[in-house]
Amino acid sequence: MKILTFGMNKRERYLVGFACIFILAAAGYNFGISPLLEQQKVLERQLSAKKNALETLSRLSEEYNQILRESDSLTSMYAKRDPGFTLFAFLETIAVKAGLNNHIDYMKPSSVIDKVSKAPLSVVEMKLKRIKLSQLVSYLYLVELSEHIVFIKRLSITSDGKDQHTISATLQVETYV
């Protein structure tokens, strides 16, 4: 069989043949290989994003489990409290242990609802007058390290104008009911 040569010599036919092969190779690359390479890059990016999401999800799962364990721990600590526990009585008892019972100016009990957890809180605001800093520190130590899960939310310390060696402290203490 004779291919149409249109009067071309041998060198021109090779040149046209190479040009056809080049055009076919370029078209094959543009329409066959290039889309596959792009799809592979897209899949690699998606895989990387999914791996990052999985790692984040795993980390968040661990944090959630840790919070659950702490919550269970706090729940068991709340359950260990005496059934008749009141924050007011607890703070008075601690004041007696710290030797501050004669320095209590006032104690104002109240209750509020926590904005985040919607749980009821028992709150006591108390003022201690004419105390030494060391007495306040020992009182705060007894309050914070008790097994009753009591938190000091606010503390205000002022120097007592009458005596330079004493201070007055107003603190707000709270706990979950």
Backbone as JSON, one array per atom type, in Angstrom:
{
  "sequence": "MKILTFGMNKRERYLVGFACIFILAAAGYNFGISPLLEQQKVLERQLSAKKNALETLSRLSEEYNQILRESDSLTSMYAKRDPGFTLFAFLETIAVKAGLNNHIDYMKPSSVIDKVSKAPLSVVEMKLKRIKLSQLVSYLYLVELSEHIVFIKRLSITSDGKDQHTISATLQVETYV",
  "N": [[0.83, -1.17, 0.0], [0.38, 2.16, -0.71], [1.08, 5.2, 0.76], [-0.45, 8.38, 0.75], [1.54, 10.82, -0.55], [1.73, 13.27, -1.64], [3.65, 14.31, -3.37], [6.02, 14.55, -1.88], [9.38, 14.45, -0.83], [11.6, 12.0, 0.68], [12.77, 12.99, 3.03], [11.02, 15.1, 3.75], [8.72, 13.64, 4.23], [9.51, 12.22, 6.56], [9.79, 14.37, 8.28], [7.13, 15.37, 8.38], [5.95, 13.1, 9.46], [7.24, 12.97, 11.99], [6.27, 15.37, 13.02], [3.52, 14.79, 13.12], [3.58, 12.71, 15.01], [4.57, 14.15, 17.2], [2.47, 16.01, 17.57], [0.38, 14.23, 18.16], [1.45, 13.13, 20.52], [1.55, 15.44, 22.14], [-1.19, 16.07, 22.25], [-2.11, 13.73, 23.46], [-0.84, 13.99, 25.93], [-1.99, 16.41, 26.89], [-4.75, 15.78, 26.91], [-4.92, 13.33, 28.14], [-2.8, 12.46, 30.02], [-2.16, 14.81, 31.55], [-4.7, 15.64, 32.79], [-4.98, 13.43, 34.5], [-2.73, 13.7, 36.17], [-3.36, 16.15, 37.4], [-5.73, 15.4, 38.72], [-4.63, 13.57, 40.48], [-3.1, 15.3, 42.09], [-5.16, 16.8, 43.24], [-6.47, 14.78, 44.67], [-4.42, 14.09, 46.45], [-4.22, 16.49, 47.93], [-6.77, 16.48, 49.08], [-6.59, 14.15, 50.59], [-4.58, 14.9, 52.38], [-5.89, 16.99, 53.7], [-7.98, 15.52, 54.87], [-6.5, 13.86, 56.56], [-5.46, 15.77, 58.33], [-7.88, 16.67, 59.42], [-8.71, 14.32, 60.66], [-6.67, 13.97, 62.56], [-7.12, 16.26, 64.11], [-9.7, 15.71, 64.99], [-9.18, 13.42, 66.48], [-7.53, 14.48, 68.48], [-9.33, 16.28, 69.68], [-11.19, 14.45, 70.59], [-9.72, 13.13, 72.55], [-9.35, 15.28, 74.34], [-12.01, 15.73, 75.04], [-12.65, 13.3, 76.29], [-10.9, 13.51, 78.45], [-12.02, 15.71, 79.77], [-14.47, 14.59, 80.43], [-13.6, 12.62, 82.24], [-12.57, 14.27, 84.26], [-14.91, 15.59, 84.94], [-16.44, 13.47, 85.93], [-14.87, 12.92, 88.12], [-15.17, 15.31, 89.59], [-17.91, 15.17, 90.05], [-18.05, 12.91, 91.68], [-16.64, 13.93, 93.83], [-18.34, 15.97, 94.68], [-20.44, 14.37, 95.47], [-19.4, 13.21, 97.74], [-19.63, 15.1, 99.69], [-21.09, 16.17, 102.8], [-24.56, 15.61, 103.36], [-25.92, 17.81, 104.43], [-24.38, 20.01, 103.77], [-23.47, 23.41, 103.73], [-22.38, 26.39, 102.24], [-22.07, 28.74, 103.71], [-21.93, 27.86, 106.45], [-19.66, 26.27, 106.22], [-17.65, 28.17, 105.58], [-17.67, 29.67, 107.94], [-16.79, 27.74, 109.77], [-14.21, 27.25, 108.81], [-13.15, 29.79, 109.24], [-13.06, 29.86, 112.01], [-11.14, 27.85, 112.46], [-8.93, 29.14, 111.33], [-8.64, 31.19, 113.06], [-10.07, 33.54, 112.72], [-12.64, 34.18, 113.44], [-13.55, 36.27, 115.08], [-13.06, 38.43, 113.53], [-14.74, 38.74, 111.43], [-16.63, 40.85, 109.57], [-18.99, 40.96, 108.04], [-21.19, 38.54, 106.5], [-22.65, 37.62, 103.54], [-24.93, 35.6, 102.25], [-25.97, 34.15, 99.11], [-27.64, 32.97, 96.13], [-27.07, 31.92, 92.81], [-27.47, 31.32, 89.27], [-25.3, 29.53, 87.27], [-23.92, 30.91, 84.34], [-22.88, 29.49, 82.18], [-23.01, 26.61, 82.65], [-25.53, 26.42, 83.65], [-26.09, 25.54, 86.16], [-27.0, 25.59, 89.64], [-25.49, 27.9, 91.87], [-24.01, 28.41, 95.04], [-23.32, 31.31, 96.76], [-21.2, 33.28, 98.78], [-20.51, 36.34, 100.14], [-18.03, 37.84, 101.96], [-16.62, 39.87, 104.56], [-13.59, 40.56, 106.03], [-12.13, 42.11, 108.78], [-9.41, 44.03, 110.12], [-7.2, 42.16, 110.09], [-4.24, 40.13, 109.88], [-1.93, 39.72, 107.18], [-0.83, 37.17, 107.04], [-2.78, 35.67, 108.4], [-4.89, 35.88, 106.61], [-3.82, 34.55, 104.39], [-3.55, 31.93, 105.44], [-6.24, 31.38, 105.83], [-7.26, 31.5, 103.21], [-5.83, 29.39, 102.14], [-6.92, 27.2, 103.54], [-9.53, 27.31, 102.58], [-9.33, 26.98, 99.77], [-8.05, 24.49, 99.5], [-9.79, 22.65, 100.49], [-11.87, 19.7, 100.59], [-14.33, 20.16, 99.61], [-14.78, 21.44, 97.24], [-14.67, 24.36, 96.73], [-14.61, 27.65, 95.54], [-12.72, 30.63, 95.28], [-13.91, 33.44, 94.06], [-13.59, 36.19, 93.87], [-11.41, 38.62, 95.27], [-10.63, 41.21, 97.39], [-8.34, 43.37, 98.74], [-7.55, 45.67, 101.21], [-5.67, 48.19, 102.89], [-5.78, 48.63, 106.38], [-6.83, 51.57, 107.77], [-6.54, 52.35, 110.42], [-4.61, 50.79, 111.7], [-1.38, 50.06, 110.73], [-0.39, 47.53, 110.4], [-2.37, 45.79, 109.84], [-4.96, 44.48, 107.68], [-7.9, 44.74, 105.59], [-10.16, 42.52, 104.12], [-12.2, 41.63, 101.43], [-14.04, 39.03, 100.22], [-15.37, 36.88, 97.71], [-16.92, 33.88, 97.66], [-17.66, 30.79, 96.12], [-19.6, 27.88, 95.28], [-20.78, 24.88, 93.7], [-24.11, 23.81, 94.04]],
  "CA": [[0.0, 0.0, 0.0], [1.14, 3.39, -0.84], [0.47, 6.32, 1.49], [-0.44, 9.62, -0.05], [2.74, 11.59, -0.22], [1.57, 14.6, -2.23], [4.87, 14.73, -4.05], [7.06, 14.89, -0.92], [10.52, 13.55, -0.84], [11.73, 11.16, 1.84], [13.07, 13.85, 4.18], [9.79, 15.81, 4.1], [7.8, 12.66, 4.82], [9.96, 12.01, 7.93], [9.48, 15.59, 9.02], [5.68, 15.37, 8.6], [5.69, 11.98, 10.38], [7.64, 13.4, 13.33], [5.32, 16.42, 13.44], [2.28, 14.09, 13.5], [3.84, 12.01, 16.27], [4.67, 15.19, 18.23], [1.11, 16.53, 17.8], [-0.36, 13.18, 18.87], [2.0, 13.04, 21.88], [1.1, 16.62, 22.88], [-2.62, 15.9, 22.48], [-2.23, 12.66, 24.46], [-0.46, 14.53, 27.23], [-2.98, 17.41, 27.31], [-6.08, 15.22, 27.13], [-4.86, 12.05, 28.83], [-1.91, 12.39, 31.17], [-2.28, 16.02, 32.36], [-5.84, 15.56, 33.71], [-4.71, 12.42, 35.52], [-1.81, 14.3, 37.14], [-4.13, 17.14, 38.17], [-6.62, 14.65, 39.6], [-3.8, 13.01, 41.53], [-2.78, 16.39, 43.01], [-6.39, 17.11, 43.98], [-6.68, 13.69, 45.62], [-3.4, 14.21, 47.49], [-4.62, 17.6, 48.8], [-7.92, 16.03, 49.84], [-6.09, 13.19, 51.56], [-3.88, 15.67, 53.41], [-6.92, 17.69, 54.49], [-8.69, 14.51, 55.66], [-5.59, 13.43, 57.63], [-5.46, 16.85, 59.32], [-9.17, 16.64, 60.1], [-8.71, 13.14, 61.52], [-5.8, 14.27, 63.69], [-7.84, 17.23, 64.94], [-10.81, 14.98, 65.61], [-8.59, 12.54, 67.48], [-7.09, 15.34, 69.59], [-10.53, 16.77, 70.35], [-11.78, 13.31, 71.28], [-8.93, 12.94, 73.77], [-9.69, 16.38, 75.24], [-13.37, 15.48, 75.51], [-12.57, 12.2, 77.25], [-10.25, 14.04, 79.65], [-13.01, 16.54, 80.45], [-15.44, 13.66, 81.03], [-12.98, 12.01, 83.42], [-12.53, 15.3, 85.3], [-16.29, 15.82, 85.36], [-16.81, 12.35, 86.79], [-14.13, 13.11, 89.35], [-15.83, 16.38, 90.33], [-19.21, 14.67, 90.48], [-17.84, 12.04, 92.83], [-16.24, 14.78, 94.96], [-19.56, 16.61, 95.17], [-21.25, 13.34, 96.12], [-18.79, 12.9, 99.03], [-19.98, 16.12, 100.68], [-22.18, 15.87, 103.73], [-25.86, 16.01, 102.79], [-26.33, 19.12, 104.95], [-23.33, 21.0, 103.53], [-23.79, 24.76, 103.26], [-21.17, 27.19, 102.07], [-22.02, 29.68, 104.83], [-21.43, 27.16, 107.63], [-18.3, 25.84, 105.93], [-16.76, 29.34, 105.7], [-17.57, 30.0, 109.36], [-15.95, 26.72, 110.4], [-12.82, 27.51, 108.39], [-12.73, 31.03, 109.91], [-12.72, 29.49, 113.39], [-9.85, 27.14, 112.39], [-7.86, 30.1, 111.01], [-8.6, 32.21, 114.11], [-10.64, 34.79, 112.19], [-14.07, 34.28, 113.73], [-13.85, 37.57, 115.68], [-12.72, 39.48, 112.57], [-15.72, 38.75, 110.35], [-17.49, 42.04, 109.62], [-20.29, 40.48, 107.56], [-21.26, 37.44, 105.53], [-23.9, 37.73, 102.79], [-25.15, 34.44, 101.36], [-26.92, 34.29, 97.99], [-27.51, 31.88, 95.17], [-27.2, 32.34, 91.42], [-27.38, 30.25, 88.28], [-24.1, 29.68, 86.43], [-24.3, 31.28, 82.97], [-22.42, 28.48, 81.22], [-23.53, 25.26, 82.9], [-26.92, 26.55, 84.11], [-26.19, 24.87, 87.45], [-27.13, 26.55, 90.74], [-24.29, 28.18, 92.66], [-24.16, 29.06, 96.33], [-22.31, 32.35, 96.82], [-21.13, 34.02, 100.04], [-19.57, 37.46, 100.16], [-17.69, 38.09, 103.36], [-15.6, 40.89, 104.79], [-12.76, 40.33, 107.2], [-11.51, 43.38, 109.16], [-8.3, 44.07, 111.07], [-6.49, 40.87, 110.12], [-2.87, 40.15, 109.34], [-1.82, 39.06, 105.89], [-0.59, 35.74, 107.27], [-4.06, 35.06, 108.73], [-5.66, 35.78, 105.36], [-3.21, 33.49, 103.58], [-3.92, 30.62, 105.99], [-7.67, 31.19, 105.58], [-7.41, 31.17, 101.78], [-5.28, 28.05, 101.97], [-7.91, 26.24, 104.04], [-10.71, 27.34, 101.71], [-9.03, 26.45, 98.43], [-7.62, 23.1, 99.53], [-10.78, 21.78, 101.11], [-12.42, 18.65, 99.72], [-15.7, 20.54, 99.3], [-14.76, 22.11, 95.94], [-15.08, 25.74, 96.95], [-13.76, 28.53, 94.74], [-12.71, 32.05, 95.59], [-14.15, 34.1, 92.78], [-13.09, 37.56, 93.88], [-10.74, 38.99, 96.51], [-10.22, 42.61, 97.44], [-7.57, 43.61, 99.96], [-7.24, 47.08, 101.46], [-4.96, 48.37, 104.16], [-6.63, 49.19, 107.43], [-6.33, 52.92, 108.06], [-6.28, 52.53, 111.84], [-3.39, 50.1, 112.09], [-0.62, 49.78, 109.52], [-0.02, 46.13, 110.33], [-3.55, 44.97, 109.55], [-5.66, 44.71, 106.41], [-9.28, 44.3, 105.48], [-10.31, 41.74, 102.89], [-13.55, 41.24, 101.02], [-13.91, 37.94, 99.25], [-16.58, 36.24, 97.26], [-16.64, 32.45, 97.57], [-18.8, 30.1, 95.52], [-19.54, 26.44, 95.05], [-21.98, 24.33, 93.09], [-25.02, 23.23, 95.02]],
  "C": [[0.87, 1.24, 0.0], [0.39, 4.51, -0.12], [0.58, 7.55, 0.61], [0.72, 10.47, 0.38], [2.68, 13.0, -0.77], [2.86, 15.14, -2.8], [5.98, 15.13, -3.1], [8.21, 13.92, -1.07], [10.63, 12.85, 0.51], [11.96, 11.99, 3.12], [11.82, 14.58, 4.66], [8.78, 14.85, 4.74], [8.2, 12.36, 6.26], [9.59, 13.2, 8.81], [7.99, 15.66, 9.35], [5.32, 14.25, 9.57], [6.05, 12.35, 11.82], [6.7, 14.48, 13.87], [4.01, 15.78, 13.88], [2.45, 13.38, 14.83], [3.91, 13.01, 17.41], [3.29, 15.74, 18.58], [0.28, 15.5, 18.57], [0.12, 13.04, 20.32], [1.53, 14.22, 22.73], [-0.38, 16.52, 23.2], [-2.86, 14.82, 23.53], [-1.89, 13.16, 25.85], [-1.54, 15.48, 27.75], [-4.33, 16.79, 27.65], [-6.08, 13.91, 27.91], [-4.07, 12.11, 30.12], [-2.08, 13.6, 32.1], [-3.51, 15.99, 33.27], [-5.64, 14.52, 34.82], [-3.77, 12.96, 36.61], [-2.51, 15.34, 38.01], [-5.06, 16.45, 39.17], [-5.84, 14.04, 40.75], [-3.42, 14.08, 42.56], [-3.98, 16.75, 43.87], [-6.63, 16.04, 45.05], [-5.66, 13.74, 46.76], [-3.73, 15.34, 48.47], [-5.81, 17.19, 49.67], [-7.5, 15.04, 50.92], [-5.39, 13.9, 52.71], [-4.88, 16.4, 54.32], [-7.67, 16.7, 55.39], [-7.81, 14.01, 56.81], [-5.55, 14.48, 58.72], [-6.76, 16.86, 60.12], [-9.24, 15.46, 61.07], [-7.84, 13.36, 62.75], [-6.47, 15.24, 64.65], [-8.97, 16.55, 65.69], [-10.29, 14.06, 66.72], [-8.16, 13.33, 68.72], [-8.29, 15.85, 70.38], [-11.23, 15.65, 71.13], [-11.04, 13.04, 72.59], [-9.25, 14.03, 74.79], [-11.07, 16.16, 75.85], [-13.37, 14.37, 76.56], [-11.92, 12.65, 78.55], [-11.23, 14.89, 80.45], [-14.06, 15.66, 81.11], [-14.87, 13.01, 82.3], [-12.94, 13.01, 84.57], [-13.93, 15.57, 85.83], [-16.76, 14.71, 86.28], [-16.12, 12.46, 88.15], [-14.79, 14.18, 90.21], [-17.19, 15.92, 90.86], [-19.06, 13.76, 91.7], [-17.41, 12.85, 94.05], [-17.45, 15.51, 95.54], [-20.42, 15.61, 95.93], [-20.7, 13.0, 97.51], [-19.12, 13.94, 100.1], [-21.08, 15.62, 101.61], [-23.49, 16.34, 103.13], [-26.31, 17.39, 103.25], [-25.31, 20.22, 104.71], [-23.91, 22.33, 103.07], [-22.5, 25.55, 103.22], [-20.99, 28.14, 103.25], [-21.4, 29.03, 106.05], [-19.99, 26.71, 107.43], [-17.32, 26.99, 106.11], [-16.61, 29.77, 107.15], [-16.65, 29.02, 110.08], [-14.48, 26.94, 110.07], [-12.29, 28.77, 109.06], [-12.33, 30.74, 111.35], [-11.37, 28.78, 113.4], [-8.69, 28.1, 112.14], [-7.76, 31.2, 112.05], [-9.16, 33.54, 113.66], [-12.1, 35.0, 112.57], [-14.45, 35.63, 114.35], [-13.59, 38.73, 114.71], [-13.7, 39.54, 111.4], [-16.63, 39.95, 110.54], [-18.9, 41.67, 109.17], [-20.11, 39.3, 106.63], [-22.63, 37.52, 104.88], [-24.05, 36.52, 101.87], [-26.15, 34.78, 100.25], [-26.76, 33.07, 97.1], [-27.79, 32.44, 93.78], [-27.15, 31.11, 90.53], [-26.15, 30.54, 87.41], [-24.52, 29.92, 84.99], [-23.95, 30.2, 81.96], [-23.12, 27.14, 81.44], [-24.99, 25.26, 83.34], [-27.16, 25.82, 85.44], [-26.31, 25.92, 88.56], [-25.82, 26.67, 91.53], [-24.69, 28.8, 93.99], [-23.0, 30.04, 96.46], [-22.37, 33.02, 98.19], [-20.09, 35.11, 99.86], [-19.3, 37.75, 101.62], [-16.58, 39.13, 103.45], [-14.9, 40.57, 106.1], [-12.04, 41.65, 107.52], [-10.41, 43.16, 110.19], [-7.64, 42.69, 111.23], [-5.09, 41.06, 109.57], [-2.87, 39.39, 108.02], [-1.6, 37.55, 106.06], [-1.88, 35.02, 107.64], [-4.91, 34.88, 107.47], [-5.12, 34.65, 104.49], [-3.59, 32.11, 104.12], [-5.4, 30.35, 105.77], [-7.9, 30.78, 104.12], [-6.9, 29.77, 101.49], [-6.3, 26.99, 102.4], [-9.13, 26.17, 103.13], [-10.41, 26.62, 100.39], [-8.67, 24.96, 98.45], [-8.61, 22.17, 100.22], [-11.29, 20.77, 100.09], [-13.82, 19.0, 99.23], [-15.84, 21.3, 97.97], [-15.38, 23.5, 96.05], [-14.09, 26.63, 96.22], [-13.85, 29.96, 95.25], [-12.79, 32.78, 94.26], [-13.53, 35.49, 92.74], [-12.49, 37.83, 95.26], [-10.28, 40.43, 96.4], [-9.55, 42.86, 98.78], [-7.28, 45.1, 100.06], [-6.5, 47.19, 102.79], [-5.92, 49.03, 105.15], [-6.05, 50.53, 107.83], [-5.94, 53.1, 109.5], [-4.94, 51.94, 112.26], [-2.64, 49.69, 110.82], [-0.25, 48.31, 109.37], [-1.2, 45.22, 110.01], [-4.17, 45.4, 108.22], [-7.12, 44.33, 106.57], [-9.39, 43.58, 104.14], [-11.78, 41.44, 102.67], [-13.39, 40.16, 99.98], [-15.28, 37.37, 98.93], [-16.22, 34.78, 96.98], [-17.87, 31.78, 96.99], [-18.53, 28.61, 95.38], [-20.84, 26.01, 94.38], [-22.82, 23.65, 94.16], [-25.21, 21.76, 94.7]]
}
